[in-house]
């Protein structure tokens, strides 16, 4: 199976924040943003694997800035690393100023998806070949996150977490 680049999975969902999607402070509900992020990540994972995909975990979400009603937001997701059947997807959320066209990063997240066949059994996915320094940084960090998760769940011995150990050498 030939490796793919992260850009091949790039998914951008652009939308307007409407009043019915906001909290009493007139900012986008966190749950509404999570749903948009999950959809973008799902499409990115599906583009990469060309298989049915399911959300395995939401590994990280940072609500760095509120997103006010009326904002134009773009949710940009792409696969940062692929393992056997799982894929880590990094998602950035940008707010666009309608007057200037300037964009500001307001949120980010890291999701894990698993590709499955028609019977729901995990299926192999292509590897990732990073092209940019940011893609390489995210690719390298994905292995550390995976190893940390495996160590914490006791599915990997700490001594075997080689990528994590390198952080402390």
Backbone as ProteinMPNN parsed JSONL, in Angstrom:
{"seq_chain_A": "XXXXXXXXXXXXXXXXXXXXXXXXXXXXXXXXXXXXXXXXXXXXXXXXXXXXXXXXXXXXXXXXXXXXXXXXXXXXXXXXXXXXXXXXXXXXXXXXXXXXXXXXXXXXXXXXXXXXXXXXXXXXXXXXXXXXXXXXXXXXXXXXXXXXXXXXXXXXXXXXXXXXXXXXX", "coords_chain_A": {"N_chain_A": [[0.851, -1.179, 0.0], [0.671, 2.143, -0.93], [2.188, 4.998, 0.569], [0.571, 8.015, 1.661], [0.219, 11.59, 1.401], [-0.283, 14.11, 3.964], [-1.734, 16.257, 2.908], [-3.409, 15.117, 1.037], [-5.577, 14.287, 2.448], [-6.732, 16.564, 3.353], [-9.324, 18.47, 4.687], [-11.698, 20.967, 4.643], [-14.081, 22.673, 6.35], [-16.277, 25.254, 6.14], [-18.205, 27.668, 7.784], [-20.944, 29.589, 9.153], [-21.46, 31.073, 12.32], [-24.385, 30.753, 13.963], [-27.161, 32.325, 15.779], [-28.712, 30.358, 17.19], [-26.858, 28.459, 17.859], [-25.348, 29.218, 19.942], [-24.152, 30.07, 23.271], [-25.288, 31.622, 26.429], [-23.505, 33.765, 26.43], [-23.298, 34.541, 23.882], [-21.481, 33.091, 22.343], [-20.13, 30.441, 20.366], [-21.363, 27.241, 21.176], [-19.431, 24.831, 22.91], [-19.869, 22.085, 22.444], [-21.115, 22.13, 19.973], [-19.034, 23.037, 18.381], [-17.269, 20.884, 18.741], [-18.685, 18.858, 17.404], [-18.584, 19.775, 14.755], [-15.834, 19.665, 14.363], [-15.41, 16.908, 14.651], [-16.813, 15.932, 12.424], [-15.298, 17.031, 10.289], [-12.829, 15.787, 10.768], [-13.589, 13.134, 10.431], [-14.18, 13.051, 7.691], [-11.639, 13.623, 6.665], [-10.208, 11.362, 7.573], [-11.549, 9.376, 6.204], [-11.032, 10.096, 3.569], [-8.305, 9.591, 3.544], [-8.092, 6.818, 4.134], [-10.002, 5.598, 2.523], [-12.015, 4.008, 3.42], [-14.689, 2.874, 5.609], [-14.955, 4.795, 8.548], [-14.508, 5.191, 12.084], [-14.921, 7.167, 15.02], [-12.446, 6.906, 17.384], [-11.245, 8.128, 19.575], [-11.16, 11.305, 21.254], [-8.467, 13.03, 21.593], [-7.35, 15.416, 22.388], [-8.462, 18.683, 22.968], [-8.495, 22.115, 22.563], [-9.971, 24.91, 23.679], [-9.266, 27.755, 22.864], [-10.02, 30.404, 22.252], [-13.023, 32.29, 22.41], [-15.765, 31.963, 20.132], [-17.577, 34.202, 18.593], [-21.11, 34.85, 17.934], [-22.144, 35.116, 14.552], [-19.639, 34.888, 13.489], [-17.366, 33.763, 10.948], [-16.225, 30.6, 10.529], [-13.592, 28.291, 9.893], [-12.971, 24.923, 9.762], [-10.268, 22.939, 9.732], [-8.945, 19.942, 8.821], [-6.584, 17.262, 8.807], [-4.934, 14.154, 8.196], [-2.459, 13.297, 10.465], [-0.826, 11.228, 11.195], [-0.613, 7.758, 10.408], [-1.29, 4.52, 11.564], [-1.536, 1.03, 12.01], [-4.394, 0.374, 11.624], [-5.443, 2.628, 12.607], [-5.763, 6.21, 12.653], [-4.355, 9.34, 13.31], [-5.769, 12.485, 13.518], [-5.235, 15.832, 13.032], [-6.722, 18.851, 13.889], [-7.464, 22.146, 13.069], [-8.984, 25.211, 14.006], [-10.188, 28.077, 12.567], [-10.94, 31.547, 12.702], [-12.432, 33.919, 10.688], [-12.012, 37.291, 9.899], [-14.471, 39.243, 8.673], [-14.345, 41.809, 7.658], [-11.598, 42.362, 7.106], [-10.513, 40.026, 6.121], [-8.537, 38.704, 7.396], [-7.236, 35.887, 9.184], [-7.586, 34.079, 12.235], [-6.288, 31.733, 14.452], [-8.338, 29.872, 16.517], [-9.029, 27.557, 17.895], [-8.06, 24.091, 18.487], [-7.589, 20.584, 17.889], [-7.096, 17.038, 18.487], [-7.848, 14.059, 17.082], [-8.613, 10.535, 17.037], [-9.16, 8.093, 14.657], [-10.482, 4.998, 13.459], [-10.169, 2.783, 10.788], [-12.57, 0.679, 9.341], [-13.938, -2.431, 8.087], [-16.812, -3.609, 6.194], [-17.955, -5.292, 8.051], [-17.301, -4.173, 10.41], [-14.772, -4.665, 11.354], [-11.398, -3.807, 12.153], [-9.32, -2.42, 9.608], [-6.496, -2.307, 7.426], [-4.629, 0.712, 6.818], [-3.192, 3.217, 4.598], [0.194, 4.41, 5.074], [1.586, 7.558, 6.263], [3.257, 10.21, 4.61], [4.927, 12.821, 5.556], [5.186, 16.227, 4.391], [5.794, 18.914, 4.951], [7.533, 21.037, 7.384], [5.808, 21.458, 9.645], [3.959, 19.36, 9.306], [5.733, 17.206, 9.663], [6.511, 17.614, 12.311], [4.053, 17.213, 13.652], [3.589, 14.593, 12.878], [5.755, 13.206, 14.12], [5.171, 13.764, 16.821], [2.78, 12.404, 17.099], [3.417, 9.687, 17.392], [4.607, 9.711, 19.918], [2.4, 10.478, 21.473], [0.732, 8.272, 21.026], [2.261, 6.183, 22.143], [2.36, 7.065, 24.816], [-0.35, 6.876, 25.497], [-0.681, 4.085, 25.239], [1.064, 3.186, 27.244], [-0.136, 4.301, 29.536], [-2.54, 2.913, 29.512], [-1.67, 0.471, 30.107], [-0.981, -1.236, 28.05], [1.427, -1.22, 26.948], [4.763, -1.538, 27.951], [6.584, 0.807, 29.915], [9.346, 0.834, 29.371], [9.457, 0.108, 26.737], [8.563, 2.225, 25.296], [9.915, 3.877, 23.168], [9.98, 6.318, 21.677], [8.969, 8.121, 23.525], [10.872, 7.939, 25.538], [13.068, 9.149, 24.353], [12.568, 11.825, 24.685], [13.565, 12.392, 27.167], [16.239, 11.999, 27.168]], "CA_chain_A": [[0.0, 0.0, 0.0], [1.491, 3.335, -1.083], [1.979, 6.067, 1.544], [-0.09, 9.224, 1.171], [0.606, 12.814, 2.094], [-1.383, 14.693, 4.74], [-2.558, 17.152, 2.085], [-4.412, 14.33, 0.316], [-6.751, 14.114, 3.304], [-7.176, 17.877, 3.826], [-10.756, 18.746, 4.662], [-12.006, 22.288, 5.182], [-15.509, 22.974, 6.481], [-16.45, 26.669, 6.471], [-19.594, 27.888, 8.165], [-21.285, 30.787, 9.906], [-21.99, 30.791, 13.66], [-25.744, 31.302, 14.052], [-27.606, 32.552, 17.159], [-29.202, 29.132, 17.831], [-25.715, 27.592, 18.17], [-24.514, 29.916, 20.915], [-24.482, 30.047, 24.702], [-25.769, 32.935, 26.894], [-22.505, 34.808, 26.165], [-23.314, 34.694, 22.426], [-20.341, 32.388, 21.753], [-20.443, 29.09, 19.889], [-21.331, 26.15, 22.151], [-18.302, 23.914, 22.751], [-20.346, 20.838, 21.853], [-21.365, 22.39, 18.547], [-17.726, 23.062, 17.725], [-16.759, 19.506, 18.737], [-19.379, 18.11, 16.341], [-18.024, 20.21, 13.475], [-14.477, 19.134, 14.303], [-15.525, 15.463, 14.441], [-17.212, 15.713, 11.024], [-14.152, 17.321, 9.42], [-11.847, 14.72, 10.982], [-14.139, 11.921, 9.831], [-13.99, 13.14, 6.237], [-10.194, 13.503, 6.406], [-9.835, 9.952, 7.781], [-12.14, 8.593, 5.109], [-10.259, 10.406, 2.359], [-7.012, 8.914, 3.63], [-8.205, 5.355, 4.15], [-10.994, 5.131, 1.545], [-12.779, 2.98, 4.135], [-15.567, 3.362, 6.667], [-14.147, 5.153, 9.708], [-15.232, 5.479, 13.317], [-14.159, 7.932, 16.0], [-11.944, 6.074, 18.484], [-11.041, 8.99, 20.746], [-10.817, 12.717, 21.143], [-7.275, 13.009, 22.438], [-7.027, 16.749, 22.873], [-9.199, 19.813, 22.414], [-8.187, 23.365, 23.246], [-10.872, 26.021, 23.375], [-8.374, 28.878, 23.174], [-10.713, 31.676, 22.139], [-14.452, 32.2, 22.128], [-16.147, 32.224, 18.74], [-18.852, 34.913, 18.735], [-22.171, 34.726, 16.944], [-21.865, 35.863, 13.329], [-18.294, 34.597, 13.0], [-17.125, 32.768, 9.905], [-15.161, 29.715, 10.993], [-13.151, 27.204, 9.022], [-12.428, 23.783, 10.483], [-9.334, 22.318, 8.79], [-8.466, 18.672, 9.368], [-5.845, 16.346, 7.937], [-4.297, 13.049, 8.903], [-1.087, 13.622, 10.85], [-0.065, 9.968, 11.198], [-1.417, 6.549, 10.288], [-0.665, 3.327, 12.122], [-2.053, -0.137, 11.278], [-5.763, 0.682, 11.196], [-5.843, 3.896, 13.21], [-5.219, 7.444, 12.097], [-4.485, 10.54, 14.126], [-6.136, 13.631, 12.702], [-5.058, 17.114, 13.706], [-7.731, 19.772, 13.373], [-7.306, 23.551, 13.449], [-10.194, 26.007, 13.789], [-9.825, 29.451, 12.257], [-11.999, 32.55, 12.613], [-12.115, 34.902, 9.652], [-12.576, 38.63, 10.053], [-15.148, 39.513, 7.408], [-13.946, 43.129, 7.155], [-10.219, 42.386, 6.6], [-10.125, 38.747, 5.547], [-7.515, 38.084, 8.244], [-7.657, 34.681, 9.902], [-6.995, 33.877, 13.558], [-6.534, 30.385, 14.967], [-9.065, 30.0, 17.776], [-9.12, 26.271, 18.584], [-7.425, 22.96, 17.825], [-7.885, 19.296, 18.5], [-6.48, 15.835, 17.937], [-8.795, 12.955, 17.111], [-8.153, 9.261, 16.496], [-10.178, 7.327, 13.942], [-10.088, 3.654, 13.028], [-10.817, 2.322, 9.556], [-13.187, -0.64, 9.519], [-14.587, -2.985, 6.898], [-18.28, -3.651, 6.262], [-18.334, -6.046, 9.246], [-16.857, -3.438, 11.586], [-13.443, -5.133, 11.772], [-10.34, -2.885, 11.736], [-8.673, -2.731, 8.339], [-5.225, -1.604, 7.227], [-4.668, 2.005, 6.134], [-1.879, 3.644, 4.094], [1.029, 5.229, 5.943], [1.646, 8.982, 5.928], [4.561, 10.763, 4.253], [4.847, 14.269, 5.772], [5.874, 17.042, 3.384], [6.216, 20.211, 5.483], [8.045, 20.944, 8.763], [4.698, 21.298, 10.59], [3.465, 17.984, 9.165], [6.724, 16.319, 10.274], [6.398, 17.811, 13.764], [2.833, 16.547, 14.097], [3.819, 13.161, 12.634], [6.628, 12.708, 15.192], [4.46, 13.865, 18.099], [1.706, 11.399, 17.119], [3.95, 8.443, 17.948], [4.76, 9.909, 21.367], [1.05, 10.439, 22.069], [0.25, 6.881, 20.976], [2.997, 5.413, 23.143], [1.898, 7.484, 26.142], [-1.665, 6.264, 25.691], [-0.491, 2.648, 25.45], [1.681, 3.004, 28.564], [-1.14, 4.608, 30.561], [-3.565, 1.87, 29.511], [-0.942, -0.76, 30.447], [-0.832, -2.097, 26.873], [2.84, -1.132, 26.574], [5.653, -1.3, 29.078], [7.299, 2.079, 29.757], [10.681, 0.629, 28.783], [9.31, -0.088, 25.297], [8.092, 3.479, 24.699], [11.177, 4.461, 22.715], [9.814, 7.718, 21.281], [8.81, 8.897, 24.762], [12.167, 7.93, 26.254], [13.962, 10.105, 23.681], [12.311, 13.164, 25.228], [14.253, 12.556, 28.433], [17.667, 11.675, 27.011]], "C_chain_A": [[0.897, 1.243, 0.0], [1.147, 4.386, -0.019], [1.321, 7.264, 0.87], [0.431, 10.427, 1.949], [-0.573, 13.343, 2.916], [-2.304, 15.561, 3.88], [-3.627, 16.401, 1.288], [-5.688, 14.124, 1.136], [-7.343, 15.443, 3.759], [-8.67, 18.071, 3.609], [-10.979, 20.099, 5.31], [-13.516, 22.473, 5.168], [-15.624, 24.424, 6.929], [-17.926, 26.927, 6.705], [-19.712, 29.182, 8.953], [-21.827, 30.364, 11.266], [-23.313, 31.523, 13.807], [-26.193, 31.445, 15.505], [-28.069, 31.29, 17.888], [-28.093, 28.172, 18.235], [-24.831, 28.179, 19.271], [-25.049, 29.806, 22.336], [-24.977, 31.44, 25.143], [-24.767, 34.084, 26.697], [-22.374, 35.09, 24.666], [-22.055, 34.151, 21.758], [-20.767, 30.975, 21.382], [-20.341, 28.075, 21.027], [-20.13, 25.26, 21.86], [-18.72, 22.621, 22.077], [-20.627, 20.974, 20.374], [-20.05, 22.406, 17.781], [-17.129, 21.657, 17.658], [-17.396, 18.68, 17.619], [-18.827, 18.489, 14.972], [-16.613, 19.645, 13.291], [-14.501, 17.638, 14.006], [-15.895, 15.154, 12.988], [-16.035, 15.949, 10.08], [-13.098, 16.226, 9.542], [-12.303, 13.416, 10.339], [-13.93, 11.92, 8.313], [-12.516, 12.981, 5.89], [-9.743, 12.048, 6.531], [-10.361, 9.084, 6.649], [-11.414, 8.841, 3.789], [-8.92, 9.673, 2.363], [-7.153, 7.408, 3.427], [-9.055, 4.789, 3.021], [-11.808, 3.958, 2.11], [-13.804, 3.664, 5.034], [-14.677, 3.692, 7.857], [-15.048, 5.454, 10.899], [-14.315, 6.268, 14.253], [-13.748, 6.996, 17.124], [-11.745, 6.914, 19.742], [-10.846, 10.435, 20.317], [-9.674, 12.886, 22.138], [-6.966, 14.353, 23.065], [-7.954, 17.738, 22.197], [-8.817, 21.027, 23.24], [-9.165, 24.424, 22.768], [-10.118, 27.293, 23.756], [-9.068, 30.226, 23.155], [-12.179, 31.426, 21.841], [-14.705, 32.55, 20.668], [-17.526, 32.88, 18.777], [-19.849, 34.64, 17.611], [-21.836, 35.611, 15.746], [-20.488, 35.599, 12.747], [-18.328, 33.617, 11.837], [-15.984, 31.906, 10.43], [-14.857, 28.668, 9.931], [-12.496, 26.152, 9.894], [-11.584, 23.013, 9.476], [-8.717, 21.082, 9.429], [-7.641, 17.936, 8.333], [-5.139, 15.313, 8.786], [-2.851, 13.438, 9.195], [-0.206, 12.376, 10.915], [-1.051, 8.817, 11.078], [-0.615, 5.39, 10.847], [-1.232, 2.122, 11.363], [-3.449, 0.147, 10.723], [-6.242, 2.024, 11.744], [-5.124, 5.065, 12.554], [-5.405, 8.556, 13.111], [-4.763, 11.701, 13.184], [-5.986, 14.878, 13.544], [-6.023, 18.088, 13.064], [-7.489, 21.164, 13.957], [-8.597, 24.281, 13.124], [-9.78, 27.47, 13.663], [-11.064, 30.329, 12.207], [-11.549, 33.592, 11.609], [-12.787, 36.228, 9.972], [-13.175, 39.024, 8.71], [-14.707, 40.848, 6.805], [-12.565, 43.099, 6.501], [-9.814, 41.118, 5.861], [-9.029, 38.053, 6.346], [-8.094, 36.891, 8.983], [-6.884, 34.566, 11.209], [-7.317, 32.454, 14.01], [-7.169, 30.518, 16.344], [-9.128, 28.699, 18.568], [-8.351, 25.215, 17.8], [-7.802, 21.689, 18.548], [-7.134, 18.18, 17.807], [-7.459, 14.689, 18.158], [-8.103, 11.689, 16.618], [-9.349, 8.546, 15.883], [-9.605, 5.967, 13.587], [-10.881, 3.322, 11.771], [-11.342, 0.92, 9.786], [-13.801, -1.104, 8.201], [-16.102, -3.022, 7.122], [-18.792, -4.419, 7.47], [-17.9, -5.356, 10.532], [-15.5, -3.872, 12.122], [-12.381, -4.14, 11.285], [-9.643, -3.373, 10.459], [-7.471, -1.816, 8.135], [-5.425, -0.297, 6.446], [-3.272, 2.354, 5.612], [-1.127, 4.454, 5.141], [0.998, 6.67, 5.459], [3.086, 9.364, 5.613], [4.485, 12.283, 4.405], [5.673, 15.039, 4.738], [6.43, 18.356, 3.936], [6.8, 20.037, 6.881], [6.928, 20.764, 9.801], [4.132, 19.885, 10.518], [4.432, 16.992, 9.796], [6.665, 16.408, 11.791], [5.178, 17.073, 14.321], [2.946, 15.031, 13.936], [4.648, 12.563, 13.775], [5.903, 12.701, 16.533], [3.358, 12.813, 18.216], [2.197, 10.083, 17.71], [4.136, 8.563, 19.455], [3.402, 9.844, 22.065], [0.514, 9.014, 22.102], [0.951, 6.041, 22.033], [2.566, 5.794, 24.556], [0.547, 6.859, 26.464], [-1.546, 4.771, 25.983], [0.125, 2.357, 26.815], [0.644, 3.23, 29.652], [-2.229, 3.545, 30.648], [-2.97, 0.486, 29.812], [-0.891, -1.765, 29.292], [0.578, -2.028, 26.311], [3.639, -0.883, 27.845], [6.396, 0.01, 28.865], [8.665, 1.923, 29.084], [10.627, 0.464, 27.262], [8.853, 1.177, 24.555], [9.291, 4.31, 24.239], [11.063, 5.937, 22.331], [9.645, 8.618, 22.497], [10.147, 9.02, 25.491], [13.126, 8.943, 25.653], [13.757, 11.522, 24.195], [13.162, 13.455, 26.463], [15.747, 12.243, 28.353], [18.48, 12.934, 26.812]], "O_chain_A": [[1.784, 1.368, 0.845], [-0.025, 4.636, 0.261], [1.49, 7.495, -0.328], [1.013, 10.284, 3.025], [-1.728, 13.057, 2.601], [-3.514, 15.594, 4.102], [-4.64, 16.988, 0.906], [-6.747, 13.823, 0.585], [-8.346, 15.46, 4.473], [-9.199, 17.868, 2.517], [-10.495, 20.346, 6.415], [-14.149, 22.435, 4.113], [-15.117, 24.784, 7.992], [-18.784, 26.477, 5.946], [-18.718, 29.783, 9.361], [-22.578, 29.393, 11.353], [-23.362, 32.753, 13.778], [-25.665, 30.758, 16.379], [-27.841, 31.163, 19.091], [-28.363, 27.167, 18.892], [-23.719, 27.708, 19.507], [-26.217, 29.496, 22.569], [-25.074, 32.343, 24.312], [-25.145, 35.251, 26.789], [-21.456, 35.788, 24.235], [-21.611, 34.677, 20.737], [-21.653, 30.393, 22.008], [-19.35, 28.053, 21.756], [-19.84, 24.966, 20.701], [-17.996, 22.11, 21.223], [-20.403, 20.038, 19.606], [-19.952, 21.865, 16.68], [-16.55, 21.277, 16.641], [-16.716, 17.891, 16.964], [-18.623, 17.622, 14.123], [-16.247, 19.204, 12.202], [-13.707, 17.15, 13.203], [-15.353, 14.223, 12.391], [-15.801, 15.152, 9.171], [-12.537, 15.785, 8.539], [-11.496, 12.682, 9.769], [-13.549, 10.904, 7.731], [-12.174, 12.285, 4.933], [-8.984, 11.557, 5.696], [-9.682, 8.163, 6.195], [-11.207, 7.922, 2.997], [-8.458, 9.196, 1.327], [-6.42, 6.804, 2.643], [-8.864, 3.647, 2.604], [-12.225, 3.055, 1.385], [-13.785, 4.884, 5.197], [-13.741, 2.949, 8.15], [-16.183, 5.906, 10.749], [-13.101, 6.066, 14.276], [-14.598, 6.361, 17.749], [-12.043, 6.461, 20.848], [-10.435, 10.737, 19.197], [-9.878, 12.885, 23.352], [-6.386, 14.421, 24.148], [-8.204, 17.646, 20.995], [-8.814, 20.975, 24.47], [-9.179, 24.787, 21.591], [-10.312, 27.837, 24.843], [-8.741, 31.103, 23.956], [-12.538, 30.491, 21.126], [-13.966, 33.32, 20.054], [-18.532, 32.198, 18.97], [-19.48, 34.256, 16.501], [-21.313, 36.714, 15.904], [-20.192, 36.034, 11.635], [-19.204, 32.756, 11.755], [-14.906, 32.413, 10.74], [-15.731, 28.225, 9.186], [-11.584, 26.445, 10.666], [-12.105, 22.493, 8.489], [-8.047, 21.172, 10.458], [-7.942, 17.97, 7.14], [-4.791, 15.561, 9.941], [-2.112, 13.851, 8.301], [1.006, 12.452, 10.716], [-2.175, 8.886, 11.577], [0.593, 5.293, 10.63], [-1.39, 2.21, 10.145], [-3.657, 0.158, 9.51], [-7.32, 2.497, 11.386], [-4.04, 4.926, 11.987], [-6.476, 8.702, 13.7], [-4.076, 11.876, 12.177], [-6.542, 14.972, 14.639], [-6.133, 18.148, 11.839], [-7.333, 21.333, 15.167], [-9.233, 24.015, 12.104], [-9.111, 28.021, 14.537], [-12.115, 29.906, 11.725], [-10.424, 34.087, 11.671], [-13.979, 36.279, 10.276], [-12.456, 39.127, 7.716], [-14.696, 41.005, 5.584], [-12.362, 43.729, 5.463], [-8.876, 41.134, 5.063], [-8.633, 36.936, 6.014], [-9.267, 36.873, 9.357], [-5.703, 34.904, 11.288], [-8.469, 32.022, 13.958], [-6.627, 31.182, 17.229], [-9.268, 28.731, 19.791], [-8.031, 25.397, 16.625], [-8.278, 21.721, 19.683], [-6.61, 18.341, 16.705], [-7.844, 14.395, 19.289], [-7.126, 11.758, 15.872], [-10.404, 8.413, 16.504], [-8.394, 5.808, 13.436], [-12.089, 3.546, 11.695], [-10.653, 0.073, 10.354], [-14.135, -0.303, 7.329], [-16.599, -2.52, 8.129], [-19.937, -4.229, 7.881], [-18.106, -5.888, 11.623], [-15.119, -3.488, 13.227], [-12.443, -3.679, 10.145], [-9.414, -4.568, 10.267], [-7.448, -0.685, 8.62], [-6.262, -0.209, 5.547], [-2.277, 1.843, 6.126], [-1.736, 5.105, 5.991], [0.461, 6.972, 4.393], [4.02, 8.901, 6.269], [4.03, 12.97, 3.49], [6.712, 14.57, 4.275], [7.436, 18.857, 3.434], [6.589, 18.998, 7.507], [7.092, 19.989, 10.743], [3.854, 19.276, 11.551], [3.991, 16.021, 10.41], [6.758, 15.392, 12.48], [5.269, 16.392, 15.342], [2.449, 14.277, 14.772], [4.28, 11.529, 14.333], [6.01, 11.739, 17.294], [3.037, 12.378, 19.322], [1.465, 9.43, 18.454], [3.852, 7.618, 20.19], [3.271, 9.228, 23.123], [-0.088, 8.596, 23.091], [0.304, 5.27, 22.742], [2.422, 4.918, 25.409], [0.329, 6.37, 27.572], [-2.226, 4.25, 26.868], [-0.253, 1.386, 27.471], [0.549, 2.44, 30.591], [-2.779, 3.299, 31.722], [-3.668, -0.527, 29.776], [-0.775, -2.972, 29.506], [0.895, -2.69, 25.323], [3.229, -0.106, 28.707], [6.802, 0.304, 27.741], [9.084, 2.789, 28.316], [11.632, 0.659, 26.578], [8.771, 1.185, 23.327], [9.631, 5.321, 24.853], [11.961, 6.722, 22.633], [10.124, 9.752, 22.503], [10.495, 10.088, 25.994], [13.922, 9.539, 26.379], [14.679, 12.337, 24.144], [13.446, 14.612, 26.772], [16.435, 12.227, 29.374], [19.7, 12.863, 26.662]]}, "name": "protein", "num_of_chains": 1, "seq": "XXXXXXXXXXXXXXXXXXXXXXXXXXXXXXXXXXXXXXXXXXXXXXXXXXXXXXXXXXXXXXXXXXXXXXXXXXXXXXXXXXXXXXXXXXXXXXXXXXXXXXXXXXXXXXXXXXXXXXXXXXXXXXXXXXXXXXXXXXXXXXXXXXXXXXXXXXXXXXXXXXXXXXXXX"}
